[in-house]
Amino acid sequence: MEDAEGMFKLDSDPEVHLYLPDSTIHTLDQAKTSISNIRKHFSINCDSSHLAETIYKKAEKDLFGFMKKNEASHYHRLMGFGLEKDIRY
């Protein structure tokens, strides 16, 4: 969950929440919970989006390894240019 780290950085800063009621968060898990709560208010009505999310959840712990193992064309194209760091980013 890439967004959690950014949300944590923003929402854990007391200066950001200076004029808001006690909504400063203190842990990365709180950021993940906030994102989950926000997602409850949205629905995806698109097959490709559902598939992309499902595949991401399956691979999120090692996206690079997942792409390599599953012969992703993007992986091969970028590796052909020596751009492993770009893929990992």
Biopython code that builds the backbone (N, CA, C, O; Angstrom):
import numpy as np
from Bio.PDB.StructureBuilder import StructureBuilder

atoms = [
    (1, "MET", "N", (0.847, -1.181, 0.000)),
    (1, "MET", "CA", (0.000, 0.000, 0.000)),
    (1, "MET", "C", (0.886, 1.234, 0.000)),
    (1, "MET", "O", (1.221, 1.771, 1.056)),
    (2, "GLU", "N", (1.253, 1.669, -1.167)),
    (2, "GLU", "CA", (2.157, 2.804, -1.316)),
    (2, "GLU", "C", (1.624, 4.076, -0.678)),
    (2, "GLU", "O", (2.387, 4.835, -0.081)),
    (3, "ASP", "N", (0.342, 4.315, -0.796)),
    (3, "ASP", "CA", (-0.245, 5.555, -0.307)),
    (3, "ASP", "C", (-0.160, 5.691, 1.205)),
    (3, "ASP", "O", (-0.179, 6.805, 1.728)),
    (4, "ALA", "N", (-0.067, 4.581, 1.907)),
    (4, "ALA", "CA", (-0.062, 4.626, 3.369)),
    (4, "ALA", "C", (1.117, 5.413, 3.909)),
    (4, "ALA", "O", (0.964, 6.189, 4.853)),
    (5, "GLU", "N", (2.293, 5.224, 3.323)),
    (5, "GLU", "CA", (3.478, 5.927, 3.815)),
    (5, "GLU", "C", (3.353, 7.430, 3.606)),
    (5, "GLU", "O", (3.711, 8.214, 4.485)),
    (6, "GLY", "N", (2.844, 7.834, 2.441)),
    (6, "GLY", "CA", (2.649, 9.259, 2.182)),
    (6, "GLY", "C", (1.590, 9.857, 3.074)),
    (6, "GLY", "O", (1.738, 10.968, 3.583)),
    (7, "MET", "N", (0.504, 9.099, 3.261)),
    (7, "MET", "CA", (-0.577, 9.580, 4.119)),
    (7, "MET", "C", (-0.093, 9.684, 5.561)),
    (7, "MET", "O", (-0.440, 10.627, 6.273)),
    (8, "PHE", "N", (0.713, 8.708, 5.989)),
    (8, "PHE", "CA", (1.252, 8.750, 7.345)),
    (8, "PHE", "C", (2.133, 9.982, 7.530)),
    (8, "PHE", "O", (2.033, 10.678, 8.541)),
    (9, "LYS", "N", (2.991, 10.247, 6.553)),
    (9, "LYS", "CA", (3.890, 11.404, 6.647)),
    (9, "LYS", "C", (3.086, 12.700, 6.778)),
    (9, "LYS", "O", (3.426, 13.576, 7.574)),
    (10, "LEU", "N", (2.033, 12.808, 5.996)),
    (10, "LEU", "CA", (1.194, 14.006, 6.020)),
    (10, "LEU", "C", (0.356, 14.080, 7.301)),
    (10, "LEU", "O", (0.371, 15.094, 7.998)),
    (11, "ASP", "N", (-0.365, 13.015, 7.603)),
    (11, "ASP", "CA", (-1.319, 13.063, 8.715)),
    (11, "ASP", "C", (-0.701, 12.881, 10.097)),
    (11, "ASP", "O", (-1.390, 13.029, 11.107)),
    (12, "SER", "N", (0.586, 12.564, 10.150)),
    (12, "SER", "CA", (1.235, 12.472, 11.461)),
    (12, "SER", "C", (1.911, 13.791, 11.842)),
    (12, "SER", "O", (2.459, 13.920, 12.937)),
    (13, "ASP", "N", (1.869, 14.746, 10.952)),
    (13, "ASP", "CA", (2.484, 16.052, 11.191)),
    (13, "ASP", "C", (1.480, 16.971, 11.891)),
    (13, "ASP", "O", (0.485, 17.368, 11.284)),
    (14, "PRO", "N", (1.725, 17.313, 13.154)),
    (14, "PRO", "CA", (0.781, 18.164, 13.895)),
    (14, "PRO", "C", (0.534, 19.512, 13.223)),
    (14, "PRO", "O", (-0.556, 20.070, 13.348)),
    (15, "GLU", "N", (1.527, 20.041, 12.516)),
    (15, "GLU", "CA", (1.360, 21.319, 11.827)),
    (15, "GLU", "C", (0.293, 21.221, 10.735)),
    (15, "GLU", "O", (-0.440, 22.179, 10.492)),
    (16, "VAL", "N", (0.210, 20.078, 10.087)),
    (16, "VAL", "CA", (-0.789, 19.878, 9.034)),
    (16, "VAL", "C", (-2.193, 19.928, 9.638)),
    (16, "VAL", "O", (-3.133, 20.408, 9.004)),
    (17, "HIS", "N", (-2.323, 19.432, 10.855)),
    (17, "HIS", "CA", (-3.628, 19.336, 11.509)),
    (17, "HIS", "C", (-3.859, 20.422, 12.561)),
    (17, "HIS", "O", (-4.676, 20.260, 13.467)),
    (18, "LEU", "N", (-3.149, 21.498, 12.432)),
    (18, "LEU", "CA", (-3.213, 22.573, 13.417)),
    (18, "LEU", "C", (-4.641, 23.048, 13.678)),
    (18, "LEU", "O", (-4.994, 23.314, 14.827)),
    (19, "TYR", "N", (-5.464, 23.158, 12.642)),
    (19, "TYR", "CA", (-6.815, 23.698, 12.796)),
    (19, "TYR", "C", (-7.900, 22.630, 12.670)),
    (19, "TYR", "O", (-9.075, 22.952, 12.491)),
    (20, "LEU", "N", (-7.514, 21.382, 12.763)),
    (20, "LEU", "CA", (-8.469, 20.277, 12.694)),
    (20, "LEU", "C", (-8.608, 19.647, 14.069)),
    (20, "LEU", "O", (-7.674, 19.685, 14.869)),
    (21, "PRO", "N", (-9.773, 19.067, 14.349)),
    (21, "PRO", "CA", (-9.903, 18.369, 15.633)),
    (21, "PRO", "C", (-8.923, 17.196, 15.679)),
    (21, "PRO", "O", (-8.474, 16.730, 14.632)),
    (22, "ASP", "N", (-8.601, 16.734, 16.828)),
    (22, "ASP", "CA", (-7.615, 15.685, 17.073)),
    (22, "ASP", "C", (-7.653, 14.554, 16.035)),
    (22, "ASP", "O", (-8.211, 13.487, 16.291)),
    (23, "SER", "N", (-7.053, 14.800, 14.859)),
    (23, "SER", "CA", (-7.064, 13.793, 13.801)),
    (23, "SER", "C", (-5.647, 13.380, 13.383)),
    (23, "SER", "O", (-5.471, 12.688, 12.381)),
    (24, "THR", "N", (-4.647, 13.805, 14.148)),
    (24, "THR", "CA", (-3.275, 13.411, 13.851)),
    (24, "THR", "C", (-3.133, 11.912, 14.094)),
    (24, "THR", "O", (-3.620, 11.393, 15.099)),
    (25, "ILE", "N", (-2.464, 11.215, 13.169)),
    (25, "ILE", "CA", (-2.253, 9.782, 13.350)),
    (25, "ILE", "C", (-0.842, 9.537, 13.849)),
    (25, "ILE", "O", (0.031, 10.395, 13.717)),
    (26, "HIS", "N", (-0.623, 8.362, 14.421)),
    (26, "HIS", "CA", (0.661, 8.083, 15.060)),
    (26, "HIS", "C", (1.354, 6.825, 14.534)),
    (26, "HIS", "O", (2.515, 6.577, 14.859)),
    (27, "THR", "N", (0.648, 6.028, 13.722)),
    (27, "THR", "CA", (1.253, 4.799, 13.205)),
    (27, "THR", "C", (0.908, 4.597, 11.736)),
    (27, "THR", "O", (-0.067, 5.152, 11.228)),
    (28, "LEU", "N", (1.716, 3.802, 11.070)),
    (28, "LEU", "CA", (1.459, 3.444, 9.676)),
    (28, "LEU", "C", (0.151, 2.646, 9.573)),
    (28, "LEU", "O", (-0.586, 2.790, 8.597)),
    (29, "ASP", "N", (-0.135, 1.820, 10.558)),
    (29, "ASP", "CA", (-1.391, 1.055, 10.545)),
    (29, "ASP", "C", (-2.606, 1.980, 10.564)),
    (29, "ASP", "O", (-3.622, 1.678, 9.938)),
    (30, "GLN", "N", (-2.512, 3.093, 11.271)),
    (30, "GLN", "CA", (-3.618, 4.060, 11.263)),
    (30, "GLN", "C", (-3.808, 4.644, 9.865)),
    (30, "GLN", "O", (-4.938, 4.871, 9.434)),
    (31, "ALA", "N", (-2.713, 4.887, 9.163)),
    (31, "ALA", "CA", (-2.808, 5.392, 7.795)),
    (31, "ALA", "C", (-3.475, 4.360, 6.901)),
    (31, "ALA", "O", (-4.322, 4.711, 6.080)),
    (32, "LYS", "N", (-3.105, 3.092, 7.048)),
    (32, "LYS", "CA", (-3.714, 2.020, 6.258)),
    (32, "LYS", "C", (-5.209, 1.908, 6.553)),
    (32, "LYS", "O", (-6.011, 1.692, 5.644)),
    (33, "THR", "N", (-5.580, 2.055, 7.821)),
    (33, "THR", "CA", (-6.990, 2.007, 8.198)),
    (33, "THR", "C", (-7.746, 3.169, 7.575)),
    (33, "THR", "O", (-8.863, 2.994, 7.088)),
    (34, "SER", "N", (-7.149, 4.354, 7.586)),
    (34, "SER", "CA", (-7.787, 5.525, 6.976)),
    (34, "SER", "C", (-8.027, 5.304, 5.488)),
    (34, "SER", "O", (-9.097, 5.632, 4.973)),
    (35, "ILE", "N", (-7.045, 4.754, 4.803)),
    (35, "ILE", "CA", (-7.190, 4.482, 3.374)),
    (35, "ILE", "C", (-8.296, 3.463, 3.144)),
    (35, "ILE", "O", (-9.105, 3.618, 2.228)),
    (36, "SER", "N", (-8.336, 2.424, 3.967)),
    (36, "SER", "CA", (-9.398, 1.411, 3.835)),
    (36, "SER", "C", (-10.768, 2.035, 4.037)),
    (36, "SER", "O", (-11.712, 1.709, 3.317)),
    (37, "ASN", "N", (-10.882, 2.923, 5.004)),
    (37, "ASN", "CA", (-12.167, 3.590, 5.264)),
    (37, "ASN", "C", (-12.576, 4.481, 4.095)),
    (37, "ASN", "O", (-13.752, 4.526, 3.734)),
    (38, "ILE", "N", (-11.640, 5.174, 3.515)),
    (38, "ILE", "CA", (-11.935, 6.027, 2.354)),
    (38, "ILE", "C", (-12.398, 5.162, 1.190)),
    (38, "ILE", "O", (-13.348, 5.514, 0.491)),
    (39, "ARG", "N", (-11.731, 4.036, 0.981)),
    (39, "ARG", "CA", (-12.076, 3.159, -0.142)),
    (39, "ARG", "C", (-13.488, 2.595, -0.026)),
    (39, "ARG", "O", (-14.088, 2.237, -1.039)),
    (40, "LYS", "N", (-14.022, 2.509, 1.173)),
    (40, "LYS", "CA", (-15.384, 1.991, 1.367)),
    (40, "LYS", "C", (-16.423, 2.876, 0.685)),
    (40, "LYS", "O", (-17.537, 2.424, 0.419)),
    (41, "HIS", "N", (-16.081, 4.110, 0.404)),
    (41, "HIS", "CA", (-17.016, 5.064, -0.187)),
    (41, "HIS", "C", (-16.934, 5.114, -1.707)),
    (41, "HIS", "O", (-17.613, 5.923, -2.339)),
    (42, "PHE", "N", (-16.109, 4.258, -2.295)),
    (42, "PHE", "CA", (-15.940, 4.237, -3.742)),
    (42, "PHE", "C", (-16.159, 2.835, -4.261)),
    (42, "PHE", "O", (-15.880, 1.857, -3.567)),
    (43, "SER", "N", (-16.650, 2.738, -5.463)),
    (43, "SER", "CA", (-16.771, 1.428, -6.096)),
    (43, "SER", "C", (-16.172, 1.500, -7.496)),
    (43, "SER", "O", (-16.219, 2.532, -8.166)),
    (44, "ILE", "N", (-15.621, 0.394, -7.902)),
    (44, "ILE", "CA", (-15.023, 0.298, -9.230)),
    (44, "ILE", "C", (-15.965, -0.514, -10.097)),
    (44, "ILE", "O", (-16.323, -1.641, -9.753)),
    (45, "ASN", "N", (-16.363, 0.055, -11.212)),
    (45, "ASN", "CA", (-17.271, -0.627, -12.116)),
    (45, "ASN", "C", (-16.572, -0.851, -13.459)),
    (45, "ASN", "O", (-17.042, -0.410, -14.508)),
    (46, "CYS", "N", (-15.445, -1.543, -13.394)),
    (46, "CYS", "CA", (-14.645, -1.738, -14.597)),
    (46, "CYS", "C", (-13.841, -3.035, -14.421)),
    (46, "CYS", "O", (-13.085, -3.178, -13.459)),
    (47, "ASP", "N", (-14.011, -3.961, -15.345)),
    (47, "ASP", "CA", (-13.330, -5.250, -15.236)),
    (47, "ASP", "C", (-11.815, -5.108, -15.171)),
    (47, "ASP", "O", (-11.164, -5.767, -14.360)),
    (48, "SER", "N", (-11.250, -4.254, -16.021)),
    (48, "SER", "CA", (-9.788, -4.131, -16.047)),
    (48, "SER", "C", (-9.263, -3.563, -14.726)),
    (48, "SER", "O", (-8.185, -3.949, -14.273)),
    (49, "SER", "N", (-10.010, -2.655, -14.111)),
    (49, "SER", "CA", (-9.593, -2.107, -12.814)),
    (49, "SER", "C", (-9.652, -3.168, -11.728)),
    (49, "SER", "O", (-8.759, -3.251, -10.885)),
    (50, "HIS", "N", (-10.707, -3.984, -11.748)),
    (50, "HIS", "CA", (-10.822, -5.076, -10.774)),
    (50, "HIS", "C", (-9.670, -6.071, -10.939)),
    (50, "HIS", "O", (-9.078, -6.513, -9.954)),
    (51, "LEU", "N", (-9.364, -6.414, -12.169)),
    (51, "LEU", "CA", (-8.271, -7.352, -12.419)),
    (51, "LEU", "C", (-6.931, -6.760, -11.996)),
    (51, "LEU", "O", (-6.114, -7.451, -11.388)),
    (52, "ALA", "N", (-6.700, -5.492, -12.309)),
    (52, "ALA", "CA", (-5.447, -4.842, -11.928)),
    (52, "ALA", "C", (-5.289, -4.829, -10.407)),
    (52, "ALA", "O", (-4.202, -5.092, -9.893)),
    (53, "GLU", "N", (-6.356, -4.527, -9.698)),
    (53, "GLU", "CA", (-6.294, -4.504, -8.230)),
    (53, "GLU", "C", (-6.044, -5.900, -7.668)),
    (53, "GLU", "O", (-5.267, -6.059, -6.726)),
    (54, "THR", "N", (-6.689, -6.900, -8.233)),
    (54, "THR", "CA", (-6.509, -8.281, -7.780)),
    (54, "THR", "C", (-5.072, -8.738, -7.992)),
    (54, "THR", "O", (-4.469, -9.341, -7.104)),
    (55, "ILE", "N", (-4.533, -8.454, -9.156)),
    (55, "ILE", "CA", (-3.152, -8.841, -9.448)),
    (55, "ILE", "C", (-2.189, -8.085, -8.543)),
    (55, "ILE", "O", (-1.226, -8.665, -8.042)),
    (56, "TYR", "N", (-2.439, -6.795, -8.328)),
    (56, "TYR", "CA", (-1.567, -6.010, -7.452)),
    (56, "TYR", "C", (-1.547, -6.596, -6.037)),
    (56, "TYR", "O", (-0.482, -6.739, -5.437)),
    (57, "LYS", "N", (-2.719, -6.931, -5.511)),
    (57, "LYS", "CA", (-2.782, -7.489, -4.153)),
    (57, "LYS", "C", (-2.010, -8.793, -4.057)),
    (57, "LYS", "O", (-1.378, -9.080, -3.040)),
    (58, "LYS", "N", (-2.066, -9.578, -5.121)),
    (58, "LYS", "CA", (-1.344, -10.849, -5.136)),
    (58, "LYS", "C", (0.170, -10.624, -5.178)),
    (58, "LYS", "O", (0.929, -11.407, -4.606)),
    (59, "ALA", "N", (0.605, -9.566, -5.846)),
    (59, "ALA", "CA", (2.024, -9.341, -6.098)),
    (59, "ALA", "C", (2.666, -8.266, -5.241)),
    (59, "ALA", "O", (3.882, -8.086, -5.312)),
    (60, "GLU", "N", (1.901, -7.546, -4.433)),
    (60, "GLU", "CA", (2.415, -6.321, -3.802)),
    (60, "GLU", "C", (3.667, -6.498, -2.963)),
    (60, "GLU", "O", (4.417, -5.537, -2.794)),
    (61, "LYS", "N", (3.921, -7.671, -2.436)),
    (61, "LYS", "CA", (5.110, -7.856, -1.600)),
    (61, "LYS", "C", (6.396, -7.920, -2.424)),
    (61, "LYS", "O", (7.481, -7.638, -1.914)),
    (62, "ASP", "N", (6.270, -8.293, -3.704)),
    (62, "ASP", "CA", (7.445, -8.373, -4.578)),
    (62, "ASP", "C", (7.008, -8.162, -6.026)),
    (62, "ASP", "O", (6.923, -9.116, -6.799)),
    (63, "LEU", "N", (6.734, -6.928, -6.383)),
    (63, "LEU", "CA", (6.256, -6.623, -7.727)),
    (63, "LEU", "C", (7.289, -7.000, -8.787)),
    (63, "LEU", "O", (6.933, -7.528, -9.841)),
    (64, "PHE", "N", (8.551, -6.734, -8.514)),
    (64, "PHE", "CA", (9.603, -7.064, -9.465)),
    (64, "PHE", "C", (9.639, -8.569, -9.717)),
    (64, "PHE", "O", (9.643, -9.009, -10.866)),
    (65, "GLY", "N", (9.665, -9.345, -8.656)),
    (65, "GLY", "CA", (9.690, -10.803, -8.786)),
    (65, "GLY", "C", (8.457, -11.337, -9.492)),
    (65, "GLY", "O", (8.547, -12.263, -10.298)),
    (66, "PHE", "N", (7.317, -10.760, -9.192)),
    (66, "PHE", "CA", (6.063, -11.174, -9.835)),
    (66, "PHE", "C", (6.119, -10.929, -11.337)),
    (66, "PHE", "O", (5.732, -11.788, -12.130)),
    (67, "MET", "N", (6.605, -9.753, -11.722)),
    (67, "MET", "CA", (6.692, -9.437, -13.149)),
    (67, "MET", "C", (7.686, -10.363, -13.852)),
    (67, "MET", "O", (7.435, -10.820, -14.967)),
    (68, "LYS", "N", (8.807, -10.635, -13.197)),
    (68, "LYS", "CA", (9.816, -11.519, -13.788)),
    (68, "LYS", "C", (9.266, -12.940, -13.925)),
    (68, "LYS", "O", (9.389, -13.553, -14.986)),
    (69, "LYS", "N", (8.670, -13.456, -12.875)),
    (69, "LYS", "CA", (8.137, -14.820, -12.866)),
    (69, "LYS", "C", (7.043, -15.008, -13.918)),
    (69, "LYS", "O", (6.940, -16.071, -14.529)),
    (70, "ASN", "N", (6.237, -13.984, -14.122)),
    (70, "ASN", "CA", (5.098, -14.086, -15.027)),
    (70, "ASN", "C", (5.373, -13.536, -16.418)),
    (70, "ASN", "O", (4.456, -13.305, -17.206)),
    (71, "GLU", "N", (6.672, -13.329, -16.707)),
    (71, "GLU", "CA", (7.070, -12.927, -18.058)),
    (71, "GLU", "C", (6.363, -11.658, -18.551)),
    (71, "GLU", "O", (5.943, -11.591, -19.706)),
    (72, "ALA", "N", (6.233, -10.659, -17.681)),
    (72, "ALA", "CA", (5.566, -9.413, -18.066)),
    (72, "ALA", "C", (6.331, -8.726, -19.196)),
    (72, "ALA", "O", (7.554, -8.603, -19.132)),
    (73, "SER", "N", (5.630, -8.289, -20.208)),
    (73, "SER", "CA", (6.284, -7.647, -21.345)),
    (73, "SER", "C", (6.993, -6.363, -20.916)),
    (73, "SER", "O", (8.058, -6.039, -21.442)),
    (74, "HIS", "N", (6.418, -5.641, -19.977)),
    (74, "HIS", "CA", (7.031, -4.409, -19.481)),
    (74, "HIS", "C", (8.381, -4.726, -18.824)),
    (74, "HIS", "O", (9.357, -3.998, -19.005)),
    (75, "TYR", "N", (8.420, -5.815, -18.066)),
    (75, "TYR", "CA", (9.659, -6.254, -17.427)),
    (75, "TYR", "C", (10.734, -6.500, -18.490)),
    (75, "TYR", "O", (11.850, -5.994, -18.376)),
    (76, "HIS", "N", (10.395, -7.275, -19.516)),
    (76, "HIS", "CA", (11.378, -7.607, -20.556)),
    (76, "HIS", "C", (11.823, -6.377, -21.337)),
    (76, "HIS", "O", (13.004, -6.232, -21.652)),
    (77, "ARG", "N", (10.892, -5.502, -21.645)),
    (77, "ARG", "CA", (11.214, -4.299, -22.412)),
    (77, "ARG", "C", (12.192, -3.416, -21.636)),
    (77, "ARG", "O", (13.201, -2.976, -22.187)),
    (78, "LEU", "N", (11.899, -3.157, -20.370)),
    (78, "LEU", "CA", (12.776, -2.283, -19.586)),
    (78, "LEU", "C", (14.097, -2.948, -19.243)),
    (78, "LEU", "O", (15.136, -2.288, -19.216)),
    (79, "MET", "N", (14.068, -4.252, -18.979)),
    (79, "MET", "CA", (15.327, -4.957, -18.703)),
    (79, "MET", "C", (16.230, -4.918, -19.936)),
    (79, "MET", "O", (17.453, -4.852, -19.808)),
    (80, "GLY", "N", (15.634, -4.959, -21.126)),
    (80, "GLY", "CA", (16.401, -4.870, -22.366)),
    (80, "GLY", "C", (17.159, -3.556, -22.483)),
    (80, "GLY", "O", (18.169, -3.470, -23.182)),
    (81, "PHE", "N", (16.666, -2.537, -21.795)),
    (81, "PHE", "CA", (17.343, -1.234, -21.785)),
    (81, "PHE", "C", (18.201, -1.045, -20.532)),
    (81, "PHE", "O", (18.743, 0.036, -20.301)),
    (82, "GLY", "N", (18.322, -2.109, -19.722)),
    (82, "GLY", "CA", (19.118, -2.028, -18.500)),
    (82, "GLY", "C", (18.484, -1.160, -17.423)),
    (82, "GLY", "O", (19.189, -0.501, -16.659)),
    (83, "LEU", "N", (17.170, -1.157, -17.362)),
    (83, "LEU", "CA", (16.461, -0.261, -16.443)),
    (83, "LEU", "C", (15.844, -0.986, -15.244)),
    (83, "LEU", "O", (14.708, -0.707, -14.862)),
    (84, "GLU", "N", (16.585, -1.902, -14.665)),
    (84, "GLU", "CA", (16.061, -2.644, -13.512)),
    (84, "GLU", "C", (15.662, -1.717, -12.370)),
    (84, "GLU", "O", (14.635, -1.933, -11.726)),
    (85, "LYS", "N", (16.468, -0.685, -12.114)),
    (85, "LYS", "CA", (16.136, 0.254, -11.028)),
    (85, "LYS", "C", (14.792, 0.930, -11.268)),
    (85, "LYS", "O", (14.034, 1.178, -10.331)),
    (86, "ASP", "N", (14.506, 1.227, -12.535)),
    (86, "ASP", "CA", (13.223, 1.859, -12.868)),
    (86, "ASP", "C", (12.058, 0.911, -12.595)),
    (86, "ASP", "O", (11.008, 1.327, -12.104)),
    (87, "ILE", "N", (12.256, -0.363, -12.919)),
    (87, "ILE", "CA", (11.193, -1.342, -12.672)),
    (87, "ILE", "C", (10.957, -1.460, -11.176)),
    (87, "ILE", "O", (9.814, -1.455, -10.720)),
    (88, "ARG", "N", (12.014, -1.565, -10.428)),
    (88, "ARG", "CA", (11.885, -1.734, -8.967)),
    (88, "ARG", "C", (11.254, -0.509, -8.310)),
    (88, "ARG", "O", (10.573, -0.631, -7.292)),
    (89, "TYR", "N", (11.478, 0.666, -8.887)),
    (89, "TYR", "CA", (10.886, 1.880, -8.333)),
    (89, "TYR", "C", (9.386, 1.834, -8.511)),
    (89, "TYR", "O", (8.688, 2.765, -8.111)),
]
sb = StructureBuilder()
sb.init_structure("model")
sb.init_model(0)
sb.init_chain("A")
sb.init_seg("    ")
for serial, (resi, resn, name, xyz) in enumerate(atoms, 1):
    if name == "N":
        sb.init_residue(resn, " ", resi, " ")
    sb.init_atom(name, np.array(xyz, "f"), 0.0, 1.0, " ", f" {name:<3s}", serial, name[0])
structure = sb.get_structure()
